[in-house]
Amino acid sequence: MLLLKRIVATPGVLGGKPRVDGTRVGVSHILAALAAGDTADEIVEALPWLSHDDIKAALLYGAYSAERPPVQAAE
């Protein structure tokens, strides 16, 4: 899964949330744009420092994250 190497989380950058390496574009931003109806082409056109592989990596990261057990809030 070489695509997943494009996704990093760094304390102090975007609050430590997952993002595309070398950018401040969070995985959540990409997923939200896709959910809102933007295409990968539109995202890459608007953010030319991203590639189509970055979009695929964000989708793959989201898919893997959905497979994790939900976090339970402390009572």
N, CA, C, O and CB atoms as a CASP TS submission, in Angstrom:
PFRMAT TS
TARGET T0000
AUTHOR 0000-0000-0000
METHOD Language model
MODEL 1
PARENT N/A
ATOM      1  N   MET     1       0.818  -1.189   0.000  1.00  0.00           N
ATOM      2  CA  MET     1       0.000   0.000   0.000  1.00  0.00           C
ATOM      3  C   MET     1       0.864   1.256   0.000  1.00  0.00           C
ATOM      4  O   MET     1       0.879   2.019   0.966  1.00  0.00           O
ATOM      5  CB  MET     1      -0.932  -0.004   1.198  1.00  0.00           C
ATOM      6  N   LEU     2       1.567   1.450  -1.080  1.00  0.00           N
ATOM      7  CA  LEU     2       2.434   2.617  -1.196  1.00  0.00           C
ATOM      8  C   LEU     2       1.667   3.923  -1.104  1.00  0.00           C
ATOM      9  O   LEU     2       2.209   4.933  -0.656  1.00  0.00           O
ATOM     10  CB  LEU     2       3.189   2.569  -2.493  1.00  0.00           C
ATOM     11  N   LEU     3       0.415   3.911  -1.524  1.00  0.00           N
ATOM     12  CA  LEU     3      -0.374   5.138  -1.457  1.00  0.00           C
ATOM     13  C   LEU     3      -0.488   5.653  -0.031  1.00  0.00           C
ATOM     14  O   LEU     3      -0.481   6.863   0.193  1.00  0.00           O
ATOM     15  CB  LEU     3      -1.760   4.905  -2.036  1.00  0.00           C
ATOM     16  N   LEU     4      -0.593   4.755   0.926  1.00  0.00           N
ATOM     17  CA  LEU     4      -0.768   5.191   2.311  1.00  0.00           C
ATOM     18  C   LEU     4       0.450   5.934   2.845  1.00  0.00           C
ATOM     19  O   LEU     4       0.334   6.671   3.825  1.00  0.00           O
ATOM     20  CB  LEU     4      -1.062   4.000   3.194  1.00  0.00           C
ATOM     21  N   LYS     5       1.607   5.759   2.229  1.00  0.00           N
ATOM     22  CA  LYS     5       2.796   6.498   2.665  1.00  0.00           C
ATOM     23  C   LYS     5       2.659   7.986   2.388  1.00  0.00           C
ATOM     24  O   LYS     5       3.423   8.789   2.925  1.00  0.00           O
ATOM     25  CB  LYS     5       4.042   5.955   1.971  1.00  0.00           C
ATOM     26  N   ARG     6       1.701   8.361   1.562  1.00  0.00           N
ATOM     27  CA  ARG     6       1.456   9.771   1.265  1.00  0.00           C
ATOM     28  C   ARG     6       0.716  10.472   2.407  1.00  0.00           C
ATOM     29  O   ARG     6       0.668  11.702   2.452  1.00  0.00           O
ATOM     30  CB  ARG     6       0.659   9.902  -0.028  1.00  0.00           C
ATOM     31  N   ILE     7       0.145   9.702   3.319  1.00  0.00           N
ATOM     32  CA  ILE     7      -0.638  10.264   4.421  1.00  0.00           C
ATOM     33  C   ILE     7       0.195  10.217   5.694  1.00  0.00           C
ATOM     34  O   ILE     7       0.709   9.166   6.077  1.00  0.00           O
ATOM     35  CB  ILE     7      -1.981   9.493   4.611  1.00  0.00           C
ATOM     36  N   VAL     8       0.321  11.368   6.340  1.00  0.00           N
ATOM     37  CA  VAL     8       1.101  11.470   7.572  1.00  0.00           C
ATOM     38  C   VAL     8       0.297  12.233   8.617  1.00  0.00           C
ATOM     39  O   VAL     8      -0.666  12.929   8.296  1.00  0.00           O
ATOM     40  CB  VAL     8       2.464  12.168   7.314  1.00  0.00           C
ATOM     41  N   ALA     9       0.706  12.089   9.860  1.00  0.00           N
ATOM     42  CA  ALA     9       0.138  12.875  10.959  1.00  0.00           C
ATOM     43  C   ALA     9       1.316  13.367  11.788  1.00  0.00           C
ATOM     44  O   ALA     9       2.132  12.575  12.260  1.00  0.00           O
ATOM     45  CB  ALA     9      -0.886  12.027  11.837  1.00  0.00           C
ATOM     46  N   THR    10       1.394  14.668  11.959  1.00  0.00           N
ATOM     47  CA  THR    10       2.508  15.281  12.665  1.00  0.00           C
ATOM     48  C   THR    10       1.958  16.164  13.775  1.00  0.00           C
ATOM     49  O   THR    10       1.162  17.064  13.506  1.00  0.00           O
ATOM     50  CB  THR    10       3.405  16.099  11.696  1.00  0.00           C
ATOM     51  N   PRO    11       2.369  15.924  15.027  1.00  0.00           N
ATOM     52  CA  PRO    11       1.929  16.813  16.104  1.00  0.00           C
ATOM     53  C   PRO    11       2.287  18.265  15.757  1.00  0.00           C
ATOM     54  O   PRO    11       3.395  18.555  15.306  1.00  0.00           O
ATOM     55  CB  PRO    11       2.576  16.399  17.460  1.00  0.00           C
ATOM     56  N   GLY    12       1.343  19.146  15.973  1.00  0.00           N
ATOM     57  CA  GLY    12       1.586  20.554  15.699  1.00  0.00           C
ATOM     58  C   GLY    12       1.244  21.002  14.288  1.00  0.00           C
ATOM     59  O   GLY    12       1.284  22.195  13.990  1.00  0.00           O
ATOM     60  N   VAL    13       0.908  20.058  13.418  1.00  0.00           N
ATOM     61  CA  VAL    13       0.479  20.400  12.059  1.00  0.00           C
ATOM     62  C   VAL    13      -0.939  19.882  11.893  1.00  0.00           C
ATOM     63  O   VAL    13      -1.180  18.678  11.986  1.00  0.00           O
ATOM     64  CB  VAL    13       1.445  19.793  10.964  1.00  0.00           C
ATOM     65  N   LEU    14      -1.873  20.784  11.650  1.00  0.00           N
ATOM     66  CA  LEU    14      -3.301  20.442  11.546  1.00  0.00           C
ATOM     67  C   LEU    14      -3.785  19.704  12.792  1.00  0.00           C
ATOM     68  O   LEU    14      -4.642  18.825  12.708  1.00  0.00           O
ATOM     69  CB  LEU    14      -3.558  19.582  10.296  1.00  0.00           C
ATOM     70  N   GLY    15      -3.241  20.061  13.924  1.00  0.00           N
ATOM     71  CA  GLY    15      -3.668  19.426  15.170  1.00  0.00           C
ATOM     72  C   GLY    15      -3.337  17.946  15.234  1.00  0.00           C
ATOM     73  O   GLY    15      -3.968  17.199  15.983  1.00  0.00           O
ATOM     74  N   GLY    16      -2.351  17.516  14.453  1.00  0.00           N
ATOM     75  CA  GLY    16      -1.962  16.108  14.459  1.00  0.00           C
ATOM     76  C   GLY    16      -2.875  15.211  13.646  1.00  0.00           C
ATOM     77  O   GLY    16      -2.732  13.988  13.669  1.00  0.00           O
ATOM     78  N   LYS    17      -3.814  15.814  12.926  1.00  0.00           N
ATOM     79  CA  LYS    17      -4.742  15.023  12.109  1.00  0.00           C
ATOM     80  C   LYS    17      -4.049  14.566  10.824  1.00  0.00           C
ATOM     81  O   LYS    17      -3.097  15.202  10.374  1.00  0.00           O
ATOM     82  CB  LYS    17      -6.018  15.845  11.772  1.00  0.00           C
ATOM     83  N   PRO    18      -4.524  13.465  10.234  1.00  0.00           N
ATOM     84  CA  PRO    18      -3.892  12.962   9.009  1.00  0.00           C
ATOM     85  C   PRO    18      -4.024  13.958   7.861  1.00  0.00           C
ATOM     86  O   PRO    18      -5.058  14.600   7.674  1.00  0.00           O
ATOM     87  CB  PRO    18      -4.509  11.621   8.606  1.00  0.00           C
ATOM     88  N   ARG    19      -2.936  14.062   7.099  1.00  0.00           N
ATOM     89  CA  ARG    19      -2.873  15.013   5.989  1.00  0.00           C
ATOM     90  C   ARG    19      -1.985  14.435   4.901  1.00  0.00           C
ATOM     91  O   ARG    19      -1.269  13.458   5.117  1.00  0.00           O
ATOM     92  CB  ARG    19      -2.340  16.399   6.460  1.00  0.00           C
ATOM     93  N   VAL    20      -2.042  15.046   3.743  1.00  0.00           N
ATOM     94  CA  VAL    20      -1.162  14.658   2.644  1.00  0.00           C
ATOM     95  C   VAL    20       0.236  15.173   2.970  1.00  0.00           C
ATOM     96  O   VAL    20       0.417  16.351   3.279  1.00  0.00           O
ATOM     97  CB  VAL    20      -1.674  15.221   1.263  1.00  0.00           C
ATOM     98  N   ASP    21       1.215  14.289   2.898  1.00  0.00           N
ATOM     99  CA  ASP    21       2.596  14.637   3.227  1.00  0.00           C
ATOM    100  C   ASP    21       3.064  15.837   2.411  1.00  0.00           C
ATOM    101  O   ASP    21       2.818  15.917   1.207  1.00  0.00           O
ATOM    102  CB  ASP    21       3.524  13.440   2.985  1.00  0.00           C
ATOM    103  N   GLY    22       3.739  16.765   3.080  1.00  0.00           N
ATOM    104  CA  GLY    22       4.269  17.944   2.409  1.00  0.00           C
ATOM    105  C   GLY    22       3.257  19.051   2.209  1.00  0.00           C
ATOM    106  O   GLY    22       3.565  20.068   1.587  1.00  0.00           O
ATOM    107  N   THR    23       2.043  18.867   2.732  1.00  0.00           N
ATOM    108  CA  THR    23       0.990  19.876   2.587  1.00  0.00           C
ATOM    109  C   THR    23       0.294  20.086   3.929  1.00  0.00           C
ATOM    110  O   THR    23       0.575  19.399   4.911  1.00  0.00           O
ATOM    111  CB  THR    23      -0.039  19.455   1.498  1.00  0.00           C
ATOM    112  N   ARG    24      -0.601  21.033   3.942  1.00  0.00           N
ATOM    113  CA  ARG    24      -1.496  21.226   5.081  1.00  0.00           C
ATOM    114  C   ARG    24      -2.929  20.885   4.668  1.00  0.00           C
ATOM    115  O   ARG    24      -3.890  21.438   5.202  1.00  0.00           O
ATOM    116  CB  ARG    24      -1.410  22.685   5.612  1.00  0.00           C
ATOM    117  N   VAL    25      -3.051  19.984   3.729  1.00  0.00           N
ATOM    118  CA  VAL    25      -4.364  19.531   3.263  1.00  0.00           C
ATOM    119  C   VAL    25      -4.699  18.240   3.995  1.00  0.00           C
ATOM    120  O   VAL    25      -4.061  17.206   3.796  1.00  0.00           O
ATOM    121  CB  VAL    25      -4.385  19.322   1.704  1.00  0.00           C
ATOM    122  N   GLY    26      -5.720  18.326   4.850  1.00  0.00           N
ATOM    123  CA  GLY    26      -6.113  17.172   5.637  1.00  0.00           C
ATOM    124  C   GLY    26      -6.913  16.159   4.836  1.00  0.00           C
ATOM    125  O   GLY    26      -7.611  16.497   3.880  1.00  0.00           O
ATOM    126  N   VAL    27      -6.789  14.913   5.255  1.00  0.00           N
ATOM    127  CA  VAL    27      -7.596  13.849   4.653  1.00  0.00           C
ATOM    128  C   VAL    27      -9.074  14.215   4.753  1.00  0.00           C
ATOM    129  O   VAL    27      -9.837  13.997   3.811  1.00  0.00           O
ATOM    130  CB  VAL    27      -7.323  12.481   5.347  1.00  0.00           C
ATOM    131  N   SER    28      -9.472  14.766   5.884  1.00  0.00           N
ATOM    132  CA  SER    28     -10.885  15.121   6.064  1.00  0.00           C
ATOM    133  C   SER    28     -11.330  16.178   5.062  1.00  0.00           C
ATOM    134  O   SER    28     -12.480  16.166   4.625  1.00  0.00           O
ATOM    135  CB  SER    28     -11.130  15.622   7.486  1.00  0.00           C
ATOM    136  N   HIS    29     -10.434  17.094   4.691  1.00  0.00           N
ATOM    137  CA  HIS    29     -10.787  18.117   3.701  1.00  0.00           C
ATOM    138  C   HIS    29     -11.051  17.486   2.338  1.00  0.00           C
ATOM    139  O   HIS    29     -11.997  17.856   1.642  1.00  0.00           O
ATOM    140  CB  HIS    29      -9.669  19.168   3.590  1.00  0.00           C
ATOM    141  N   ILE    30     -10.213  16.542   1.971  1.00  0.00           N
ATOM    142  CA  ILE    30     -10.382  15.864   0.680  1.00  0.00           C
ATOM    143  C   ILE    30     -11.662  15.037   0.680  1.00  0.00           C
ATOM    144  O   ILE    30     -12.435  15.083  -0.277  1.00  0.00           O
ATOM    145  CB  ILE    30      -9.164  14.963   0.369  1.00  0.00           C
ATOM    146  N   LEU    31     -11.885  14.284   1.750  1.00  0.00           N
ATOM    147  CA  LEU    31     -13.092  13.454   1.821  1.00  0.00           C
ATOM    148  C   LEU    31     -14.349  14.310   1.825  1.00  0.00           C
ATOM    149  O   LEU    31     -15.345  13.949   1.200  1.00  0.00           O
ATOM    150  CB  LEU    31     -13.060  12.570   3.069  1.00  0.00           C
ATOM    151  N   ALA    32     -14.313  15.442   2.524  1.00  0.00           N
ATOM    152  CA  ALA    32     -15.475  16.336   2.556  1.00  0.00           C
ATOM    153  C   ALA    32     -15.749  16.918   1.172  1.00  0.00           C
ATOM    154  O   ALA    32     -16.906  17.032   0.765  1.00  0.00           O
ATOM    155  CB  ALA    32     -15.255  17.472   3.572  1.00  0.00           C
ATOM    156  N   ALA    33     -14.702  17.282   0.453  1.00  0.00           N
ATOM    157  CA  ALA    33     -14.885  17.821  -0.897  1.00  0.00           C
ATOM    158  C   ALA    33     -15.504  16.776  -1.820  1.00  0.00           C
ATOM    159  O   ALA    33     -16.401  17.087  -2.602  1.00  0.00           O
ATOM    160  CB  ALA    33     -13.543  18.306  -1.470  1.00  0.00           C
ATOM    161  N   LEU    34     -15.025  15.544  -1.728  1.00  0.00           N
ATOM    162  CA  LEU    34     -15.599  14.468  -2.540  1.00  0.00           C
ATOM    163  C   LEU    34     -17.053  14.211  -2.159  1.00  0.00           C
ATOM    164  O   LEU    34     -17.901  14.009  -3.028  1.00  0.00           O
ATOM    165  CB  LEU    34     -14.778  13.181  -2.382  1.00  0.00           C
ATOM    166  N   ALA    35     -17.338  14.220  -0.861  1.00  0.00           N
ATOM    167  CA  ALA    35     -18.714  13.994  -0.401  1.00  0.00           C
ATOM    168  C   ALA    35     -19.642  15.114  -0.858  1.00  0.00           C
ATOM    169  O   ALA    35     -20.832  14.888  -1.078  1.00  0.00           O
ATOM    170  CB  ALA    35     -18.753  13.877   1.128  1.00  0.00           C
ATOM    171  N   ALA    36     -19.098  16.317  -1.001  1.00  0.00           N
ATOM    172  CA  ALA    36     -19.903  17.457  -1.452  1.00  0.00           C
ATOM    173  C   ALA    36     -20.133  17.441  -2.957  1.00  0.00           C
ATOM    174  O   ALA    36     -20.871  18.271  -3.487  1.00  0.00           O
ATOM    175  CB  ALA    36     -19.233  18.759  -1.055  1.00  0.00           C
ATOM    176  N   GLY    37     -19.499  16.495  -3.644  1.00  0.00           N
ATOM    177  CA  GLY    37     -19.730  16.366  -5.077  1.00  0.00           C
ATOM    178  C   GLY    37     -18.577  16.796  -5.957  1.00  0.00           C
ATOM    179  O   GLY    37     -18.656  16.677  -7.180  1.00  0.00           O
ATOM    180  N   ASP    38     -17.501  17.296  -5.357  1.00  0.00           N
ATOM    181  CA  ASP    38     -16.335  17.653  -6.164  1.00  0.00           C
ATOM    182  C   ASP    38     -15.692  16.384  -6.721  1.00  0.00           C
ATOM    183  O   ASP    38     -15.687  15.343  -6.063  1.00  0.00           O
ATOM    184  CB  ASP    38     -15.307  18.466  -5.325  1.00  0.00           C
ATOM    185  N   THR    39     -15.163  16.474  -7.908  1.00  0.00           N
ATOM    186  CA  THR    39     -14.443  15.342  -8.492  1.00  0.00           C
ATOM    187  C   THR    39     -12.958  15.459  -8.143  1.00  0.00           C
ATOM    188  O   THR    39     -12.485  16.518  -7.729  1.00  0.00           O
ATOM    189  CB  THR    39     -14.647  15.288 -10.042  1.00  0.00           C
ATOM    190  N   ALA    40     -12.244  14.368  -8.315  1.00  0.00           N
ATOM    191  CA  ALA    40     -10.799  14.400  -8.090  1.00  0.00           C
ATOM    192  C   ALA    40     -10.146  15.429  -9.010  1.00  0.00           C
ATOM    193  O   ALA    40      -9.238  16.146  -8.592  1.00  0.00           O
ATOM    194  CB  ALA    40     -10.179  13.001  -8.319  1.00  0.00           C
ATOM    195  N   ASP    41     -10.601  15.503 -10.250  1.00  0.00           N
ATOM    196  CA  ASP    41     -10.056  16.488 -11.186  1.00  0.00           C
ATOM    197  C   ASP    41     -10.259  17.910 -10.671  1.00  0.00           C
ATOM    198  O   ASP    41      -9.355  18.740 -10.765  1.00  0.00           O
ATOM    199  CB  ASP    41     -10.708  16.331 -12.564  1.00  0.00           C
ATOM    200  N   GLU    42     -11.436  18.189 -10.130  1.00  0.00           N
ATOM    201  CA  GLU    42     -11.719  19.532  -9.611  1.00  0.00           C
ATOM    202  C   GLU    42     -10.845  19.858  -8.402  1.00  0.00           C
ATOM    203  O   GLU    42     -10.374  20.986  -8.255  1.00  0.00           O
ATOM    204  CB  GLU    42     -13.199  19.655  -9.232  1.00  0.00           C
ATOM    205  N   ILE    43     -10.633  18.878  -7.548  1.00  0.00           N
ATOM    206  CA  ILE    43      -9.798  19.105  -6.363  1.00  0.00           C
ATOM    207  C   ILE    43      -8.360  19.382  -6.781  1.00  0.00           C
ATOM    208  O   ILE    43      -7.734  20.315  -6.278  1.00  0.00           O
ATOM    209  CB  ILE    43      -9.855  17.888  -5.409  1.00  0.00           C
ATOM    210  N   VAL    44      -7.838  18.580  -7.695  1.00  0.00           N
ATOM    211  CA  VAL    44      -6.460  18.766  -8.157  1.00  0.00           C
ATOM    212  C   VAL    44      -6.314  20.093  -8.909  1.00  0.00           C
ATOM    213  O   VAL    44      -5.269  20.740  -8.833  1.00  0.00           O
ATOM    214  CB  VAL    44      -6.032  17.590  -9.064  1.00  0.00           C
ATOM    215  N   GLU    45      -7.342  20.489  -9.620  1.00  0.00           N
ATOM    216  CA  GLU    45      -7.295  21.780 -10.317  1.00  0.00           C
ATOM    217  C   GLU    45      -7.281  22.932  -9.313  1.00  0.00           C
ATOM    218  O   GLU    45      -6.554  23.909  -9.495  1.00  0.00           O
ATOM    219  CB  GLU    45      -8.499  21.924 -11.277  1.00  0.00           C
ATOM    220  N   ALA    46      -8.081  22.817  -8.256  1.00  0.00           N
ATOM    221  CA  ALA    46      -8.144  23.869  -7.239  1.00  0.00           C
ATOM    222  C   ALA    46      -6.905  23.880  -6.343  1.00  0.00           C
ATOM    223  O   ALA    46      -6.494  24.936  -5.861  1.00  0.00           O
ATOM    224  CB  ALA    46      -9.391  23.693  -6.386  1.00  0.00           C
ATOM    225  N   LEU    47      -6.321  22.720  -6.124  1.00  0.00           N
ATOM    226  CA  LEU    47      -5.142  22.574  -5.262  1.00  0.00           C
ATOM    227  C   LEU    47      -4.052  21.868  -6.069  1.00  0.00           C
ATOM    228  O   LEU    47      -3.820  20.674  -5.877  1.00  0.00           O
ATOM    229  CB  LEU    47      -5.484  21.772  -3.944  1.00  0.00           C
ATOM    230  N   PRO    48      -3.383  22.591  -6.968  1.00  0.00           N
ATOM    231  CA  PRO    48      -2.472  21.942  -7.913  1.00  0.00           C
ATOM    232  C   PRO    48      -1.259  21.263  -7.284  1.00  0.00           C
ATOM    233  O   PRO    48      -0.549  20.524  -7.965  1.00  0.00           O
ATOM    234  CB  PRO    48      -1.997  22.944  -8.889  1.00  0.00           C
ATOM    235  N   TRP    49      -1.010  21.497  -6.010  1.00  0.00           N
ATOM    236  CA  TRP    49       0.087  20.791  -5.332  1.00  0.00           C
ATOM    237  C   TRP    49      -0.324  19.377  -4.944  1.00  0.00           C
ATOM    238  O   TRP    49       0.511  18.595  -4.489  1.00  0.00           O
ATOM    239  CB  TRP    49       0.533  21.565  -4.082  1.00  0.00           C
ATOM    240  N   LEU    50      -1.598  19.038  -5.118  1.00  0.00           N
ATOM    241  CA  LEU    50      -2.062  17.668  -4.899  1.00  0.00           C
ATOM    242  C   LEU    50      -2.060  16.913  -6.222  1.00  0.00           C
ATOM    243  O   LEU    50      -2.162  17.505  -7.296  1.00  0.00           O
ATOM    244  CB  LEU    50      -3.478  17.655  -4.266  1.00  0.00           C
ATOM    245  N   SER    51      -1.943  15.604  -6.120  1.00  0.00           N
ATOM    246  CA  SER    51      -2.015  14.745  -7.303  1.00  0.00           C
ATOM    247  C   SER    51      -3.224  13.819  -7.170  1.00  0.00           C
ATOM    248  O   SER    51      -3.837  13.719  -6.108  1.00  0.00           O
ATOM    249  CB  SER    51      -0.699  13.918  -7.481  1.00  0.00           C
ATOM    250  N   HIS    52      -3.544  13.160  -8.254  1.00  0.00           N
ATOM    251  CA  HIS    52      -4.630  12.185  -8.196  1.00  0.00           C
ATOM    252  C   HIS    52      -4.287  11.050  -7.235  1.00  0.00           C
ATOM    253  O   HIS    52      -5.178  10.499  -6.588  1.00  0.00           O
ATOM    254  CB  HIS    52      -4.924  11.627  -9.594  1.00  0.00           C
ATOM    255  N   ASP    53      -3.019  10.698  -7.135  1.00  0.00           N
ATOM    256  CA  ASP    53      -2.629   9.671  -6.168  1.00  0.00           C
ATOM    257  C   ASP    53      -2.850  10.143  -4.728  1.00  0.00           C
ATOM    258  O   ASP    53      -3.157   9.331  -3.856  1.00  0.00           O
ATOM    259  CB  ASP    53      -1.160   9.285  -6.371  1.00  0.00           C
ATOM    260  N   ASP    54      -2.698  11.441  -4.472  1.00  0.00           N
ATOM    261  CA  ASP    54      -2.993  11.967  -3.135  1.00  0.00           C
ATOM    262  C   ASP    54      -4.479  11.790  -2.807  1.00  0.00           C
ATOM    263  O   ASP    54      -4.832  11.458  -1.676  1.00  0.00           O
ATOM    264  CB  ASP    54      -2.596  13.461  -3.038  1.00  0.00           C
ATOM    265  N   ILE    55      -5.334  12.011  -3.787  1.00  0.00           N
ATOM    266  CA  ILE    55      -6.777  11.834  -3.588  1.00  0.00           C
ATOM    267  C   ILE    55      -7.075  10.362  -3.308  1.00  0.00           C
ATOM    268  O   ILE    55      -7.842  10.041  -2.400  1.00  0.00           O
ATOM    269  CB  ILE    55      -7.576  12.329  -4.833  1.00  0.00           C
ATOM    270  N   LYS    56      -6.470   9.473  -4.089  1.00  0.00           N
ATOM    271  CA  LYS    56      -6.653   8.031  -3.862  1.00  0.00           C
ATOM    272  C   LYS    56      -6.154   7.630  -2.483  1.00  0.00           C
ATOM    273  O   LYS    56      -6.784   6.817  -1.806  1.00  0.00           O
ATOM    274  CB  LYS    56      -5.921   7.215  -4.941  1.00  0.00           C
ATOM    275  N   ALA    57      -5.026   8.194  -2.060  1.00  0.00           N
ATOM    276  CA  ALA    57      -4.476   7.875  -0.742  1.00  0.00           C
ATOM    277  C   ALA    57      -5.432   8.308   0.362  1.00  0.00           C
ATOM    278  O   ALA    57      -5.616   7.585   1.341  1.00  0.00           O
ATOM    279  CB  ALA    57      -3.107   8.548  -0.552  1.00  0.00           C
ATOM    280  N   ALA    58      -6.039   9.478   0.213  1.00  0.00           N
ATOM    281  CA  ALA    58      -7.001   9.951   1.209  1.00  0.00           C
ATOM    282  C   ALA    58      -8.214   9.025   1.273  1.00  0.00           C
ATOM    283  O   ALA    58      -8.707   8.718   2.358  1.00  0.00           O
ATOM    284  CB  ALA    58      -7.447  11.389   0.886  1.00  0.00           C
ATOM    285  N   LEU    59      -8.687   8.587   0.124  1.00  0.00           N
ATOM    286  CA  LEU    59      -9.813   7.649   0.093  1.00  0.00           C
ATOM    287  C   LEU    59      -9.446   6.327   0.751  1.00  0.00           C
ATOM    288  O   LEU    59     -10.231   5.773   1.521  1.00  0.00           O
ATOM    289  CB  LEU    59     -10.269   7.407  -1.349  1.00  0.00           C
ATOM    290  N   LEU    60      -8.268   5.826   0.453  1.00  0.00           N
ATOM    291  CA  LEU    60      -7.811   4.572   1.037  1.00  0.00           C
ATOM    292  C   LEU    60      -7.663   4.705   2.551  1.00  0.00           C
ATOM    293  O   LEU    60      -8.054   3.806   3.295  1.00  0.00           O
ATOM    294  CB  LEU    60      -6.481   4.139   0.407  1.00  0.00           C
ATOM    295  N   TYR    61      -7.100   5.819   3.006  1.00  0.00           N
ATOM    296  CA  TYR    61      -6.960   6.061   4.440  1.00  0.00           C
ATOM    297  C   TYR    61      -8.341   6.087   5.103  1.00  0.00           C
ATOM    298  O   TYR    61      -8.538   5.504   6.169  1.00  0.00           O
ATOM    299  CB  TYR    61      -6.205   7.394   4.698  1.00  0.00           C
ATOM    300  N   GLY    62      -9.279   6.760   4.466  1.00  0.00           N
ATOM    301  CA  GLY    62     -10.636   6.807   5.001  1.00  0.00           C
ATOM    302  C   GLY    62     -11.272   5.434   5.069  1.00  0.00           C
ATOM    303  O   GLY    62     -11.969   5.118   6.033  1.00  0.00           O
ATOM    304  N   ALA    63     -11.040   4.617   4.058  1.00  0.00           N
ATOM    305  CA  ALA    63     -11.592   3.261   4.048  1.00  0.00           C
ATOM    306  C   ALA    63     -11.011   2.434   5.182  1.00  0.00           C
ATOM    307  O   ALA    63     -11.745   1.729   5.875  1.00  0.00           O
ATOM    308  CB  ALA    63     -11.319   2.577   2.703  1.00  0.00           C
ATOM    309  N   TYR    64      -9.705   2.511   5.379  1.00  0.00           N
ATOM    310  CA  TYR    64      -9.081   1.766   6.476  1.00  0.00           C
ATOM    311  C   TYR    64      -9.544   2.286   7.832  1.00  0.00           C
ATOM    312  O   TYR    64      -9.756   1.504   8.759  1.00  0.00           O
ATOM    313  CB  TYR    64      -7.555   1.852   6.378  1.00  0.00           C
ATOM    314  N   SER    65      -9.701   3.588   7.950  1.00  0.00           N
ATOM    315  CA  SER    65     -10.151   4.168   9.218  1.00  0.00           C
ATOM    316  C   SER    65     -11.560   3.706   9.570  1.00  0.00           C
ATOM    317  O   SER    65     -11.885   3.537  10.745  1.00  0.00           O
ATOM    318  CB  SER    65     -10.105   5.697   9.151  1.00  0.00           C
ATOM    319  N   ALA    66     -12.387   3.505   8.562  1.00  0.00           N
ATOM    320  CA  ALA    66     -13.761   3.057   8.801  1.00  0.00           C
ATOM    321  C   ALA    66     -13.804   1.635   9.335  1.00  0.00           C
ATOM    322  O   ALA    66     -14.797   1.235   9.943  1.00  0.00           O
ATOM    323  CB  ALA    66     -14.577   3.149   7.521  1.00  0.00           C
ATOM    324  N   GLU    67     -12.751   0.871   9.120  1.00  0.00           N
ATOM    325  CA  GLU    67     -12.696  -0.511   9.593  1.00  0.00           C
ATOM    326  C   GLU    67     -12.264  -0.626  11.052  1.00  0.00           C
ATOM    327  O   GLU    67     -12.377  -1.698  11.647  1.00  0.00           O
ATOM    328  CB  GLU    67     -11.755  -1.305   8.728  1.00  0.00           C
ATOM    329  N   ARG    68     -11.775   0.452  11.625  1.00  0.00           N
ATOM    330  CA  ARG    68     -11.337   0.417  13.019  1.00  0.00           C
ATOM    331  C   ARG    68     -12.548   0.445  13.939  1.00  0.00           C
ATOM    332  O   ARG    68     -13.588   1.000  13.582  1.00  0.00           O
ATOM    333  CB  ARG    68     -10.393   1.601  13.330  1.00  0.00           C
ATOM    334  N   PRO    69     -12.420  -0.149  15.119  1.00  0.00           N
ATOM    335  CA  PRO    69     -13.527  -0.074  16.073  1.00  0.00           C
ATOM    336  C   PRO    69     -13.762   1.380  16.481  1.00  0.00           C
ATOM    337  O   PRO    69     -12.812   2.158  16.570  1.00  0.00           O
ATOM    338  CB  PRO    69     -13.237  -0.950  17.322  1.00  0.00           C
ATOM    339  N   PRO    70     -15.004   1.746  16.727  1.00  0.00           N
ATOM    340  CA  PRO    70     -15.285   3.127  17.137  1.00  0.00           C
ATOM    341  C   PRO    70     -14.656   3.430  18.496  1.00  0.00           C
ATOM    342  O   PRO    70     -14.532   2.553  19.351  1.00  0.00           O
ATOM    343  CB  PRO    70     -16.806   3.375  17.192  1.00  0.00           C
ATOM    344  N   VAL    71     -14.270   4.666  18.668  1.00  0.00           N
ATOM    345  CA  VAL    71     -13.713   5.114  19.944  1.00  0.00           C
ATOM    346  C   VAL    71     -14.868   5.386  20.890  1.00  0.00           C
ATOM    347  O   VAL    71     -15.818   6.087  20.540  1.00  0.00           O
ATOM    348  CB  VAL    71     -12.817   6.387  19.767  1.00  0.00           C
ATOM    349  N   GLN    72     -14.783   4.834  22.081  1.00  0.00           N
ATOM    350  CA  GLN    72     -15.835   5.027  23.077  1.00  0.00           C
ATOM    351  C   GLN    72     -15.480   6.213  23.964  1.00  0.00           C
ATOM    352  O   GLN    72     -14.362   6.302  24.473  1.00  0.00           O
ATOM    353  CB  GLN    72     -16.035   3.746  23.930  1.00  0.00           C
ATOM    354  N   ALA    73     -16.413   7.104  24.144  1.00  0.00           N
ATOM    355  CA  ALA    73     -16.196   8.248  25.024  1.00  0.00           C
ATOM    356  C   ALA    73     -16.176   7.786  26.474  1.00  0.00           C
ATOM    357  O   ALA    73     -16.930   6.896  26.869  1.00  0.00           O
ATOM    358  CB  ALA    73     -17.288   9.322  24.810  1.00  0.00           C
ATOM    359  N   ALA    74     -15.311   8.400  27.251  1.00  0.00           N
ATOM    360  CA  ALA    74     -15.248   8.071  28.685  1.00  0.00           C
ATOM    361  C   ALA    74     -16.492   8.612  29.370  1.00  0.00           C
ATOM    362  O   ALA    74     -16.970   9.702  29.058  1.00  0.00           O
ATOM    363  CB  ALA    74     -13.957   8.657  29.346  1.00  0.00           C
ATOM    364  N   GLU    75     -17.003   7.833  30.305  1.00  0.00           N
ATOM    365  CA  GLU    75     -18.216   8.274  31.018  1.00  0.00           C
ATOM    366  C   GLU    75     -17.874   8.894  32.337  1.00  0.00           C
ATOM    367  O   GLU    75     -18.767   9.320  33.069  1.00  0.00           O
ATOM    368  CB  GLU    75     -19.171   7.114  31.238  1.00  0.00           C
TER
END
